[in-house]
Amino acid sequence: MATQYYSTNNRRNIQPLKEAVLRSLPSDRGLYMPEEIQPLPASFWDDWREISLAELGYRVTSHLFQGAIPEDELRSLVAGAINFPAPLHSLGNDLSVLELFHGPTLAFKDFGARFMARLMGHLTKDDGRELTVLVATSGDTGGAVASAFHNVPGTRVIILYPSGKVSGLQEKQLTTLGGNITALEVDGTFDDCQRLVKAAFADRELSEKLNLTSANSINISRLIPQSFYYFDAARQLPEDSEATFIVPSGNFGNLTAGLLAHRMGLPVAGFVAATNVNDVVPNYLLNGQYDPRPSVATISNAMDVGAPSNFARMVDLFARPDKPEAEQLGDADALTAMRASIRGASFTDEQTREAIREVWDEFRYAMCPHTAVGYLAAKGTVSQGHRIILSTAHPSKFLPTMEEELGKGAVEIPERLACLADEPKASIPMTPGEEAFFSWLRQS
């Protein structure tokens, strides 16, 4: 039987894959989770080190979906989406960087966005209705989604981003494509953008009228392909080595994907949630209090999130480890279980800048500000196996910061990004109020 998906706010609110992906959020404002996350079968591990990344991704997805999509179509879908590598770059001394920026938009979001675009295309191929993809971005999500959905028939994409709080080249990636891509420049923070997206989905009449879906990591189909590269990283290590994954974190979709991989049987020594001063989750791990607050702007802007959506999934994974509802763990037990798997660490912009210079001086390796936050967390991590820092974006996407710390010329801009520099920006100004946003949606 195909896997069903429940709401983190009500395990009895169960929907099939199509509803979970295309509607994105349950009506009760929870987040969808697979009803079952079983370990991968023994046959998976027989040759998992030898197969391609796309084949690995297909097998993981097939295991999770349990027949929701015909196998031949699913294999083709994954192969079309995941057609670029995720290599490990060694820094020596049991420390490596997992480079997740080799996709079209030079960010790890390409894994989720490309998979999602193809999955949504499959799920809507017989619907005959235009699908409106609504997405909030603090940096790289918008560009990845814009690229993945650009000129896809039957779709239009509306991207909300905080004015003045994404890098110049990031902004060009989401404001220059035109066609079926519209960028709304919100006079506020990423949290405002995310709030507006969630409010639109909560208005069921509006959501149904516009056939809304989300491309943010609130959508379960964004997380599934992000689990692929955890498996891929682990198999690049010696067979007797387990990884501690250090994950630069904002909305915590990336770390949640790692937890899904671990739940499916991937051996993991532990996880480190690395944040900038927007340290809501590290503070929760420290004192047991979840206290969301307005985000603070930093040079690692994609992590400027004060109310991370995927925290609900993290709690759910530890409070509900595939047990009947009557056996769910209490909050205190869930916190204890989470602490056993995840440590938190947070760092200032000044520390991040120092780390960028340190890595360059020692290794001649350029790290974007987000990866540098991960490096700082890795330095403070007692080595349990091999430490792997997830590098979320190419450093050229943050050129002003990189040039301030390393000088001009240290970071080369790939042509697919450099060509956008002189393209005219096209965005629509938007206030952070729901009334103005809803009015624009109804008239657009």
Buried (B, 14 or more C-beta within 10 A) or exposed (E): EEBBBBBBBEBEBBBEBBBBBBBBBBBEBBBBBBBEBBEBEEEBBEEBBEBEBBBBBBBBBBBBBBEBBEEEEBBBBBBEBBEBEBEBEEBEEBBBBBBBBBBBBBBBBBBBBBBBBBBBBBBBEEEEEEBBBBBBBBBBBBBBBBBBBBEBEBBBBBBBBBBEBBBEBBBBBBBBBBEBBBBBBBEBBBBBBBBBBBBBBBBEEBBEEBBBBBBBBBBBBBBBBBBBBBBBBBBBBEEEEBBBBBBBBBBBBBBBBBBBBBBBBBEBBBBBBBBBBBBBBBBBBEEEEBEBEEBEBBBBBBBBBBBBBBBBBBBBBBBBBEEEEEEBBEEEEBBEBBBEBBBBBBBBBEBBBBBBEBBBEEBEBBBBBBBBBBBBBBEEBEEEBBBBBBBBBBBBBBBEBBEEBBEEEBBEBEEEBEEBEEEEEBBEEBBBBBEEBBEBBEEE
